[in-house]
Every structure is written in C-alpha cells, then in structure tokens.
Amino acid sequence: MSTLLRDKATLNFDAAKLLKESPNYHYCSSIHCSYYYCFQVVKYIVVEMFNVNDDSIYSLRRADPTRQKTEHEYVIEFLHRKLIEKSETIGASTFKNKMIELKSLRTNSDYKAISIDKPTSDKAYNLAIEVTTILKKAFRYEAN
C-alpha cells in the first residue's frame, strides 16, 4: 500500500477545501471528504506503521462475536489505543472525540434529510485539521 492511501488522503483534503469554497459550495461533499481524509490517514498509519494488513483488520474486527466492529471503528480504536500507549492521553482523548464528531457530521451530511451549511462544512474541515495535527505529532507519518 506504501504511500498510495496517504496520497488519496491528501486528495480528499484538497477536495474538501475546494468543495466548501466559492464557486462550489458543495458542503455535504466537503464534509464527506474531510472525514475520509482523516480515516485514510488513520488507516495508513495502522497499515504502514503498525504492519496491520487488511486481512488482519478484517479478522480482528470480527474477533468479538458479541460486538463485531466496522472497519472504521476498529482502526480508529486501534490508533486511539496506540496513542494511549505512547503516553499521549490528552491527544488520544482529543483524537477520539474529534473523530466521533467528524464521523457524526459525515453521517448527517451523507444520510440525513437535513440542510448542511458553510459553518458546518468549515467545522468538519477544521476538525480534520485538528485530528491530523495530533497524528502528525504523535506518529510523524508524513516523514515516511
């Protein structure tokens, strides 16, 4: 996978910015791209820095028969635990809370019959920046 997923993340980040600004004003799509930017960075770190491949993710997220996790839940929780292990407890808490908030914005934007405005799109974009700032500091993933 090398840097392909990280490069896709960068494309989503660029798209999120372009979609929320004039002349586009595609706020729903911008929120979608902001979330996937973060998710792809998270997955890139899990796969490339912790050597957890897609097959392992699939089987590990199904390990608990009482509560099977989605891929998104699994990799986000995996990275949250790794932040805690690095003694980045404040960063870990902030990371998880902001990812939950960003995912909620994305879910609302993609699936709810509600109007999405520029402040909401800007909020998602800023959350994405905050999340990846934590990850860049903790894992220095851009240096790879």
Helices and strands as residue ranges (DSSP letters): H 4-20, H 27-44, I 45-49, H 54-61, H 71-85, H 89-111, H 118-139, G 141-143
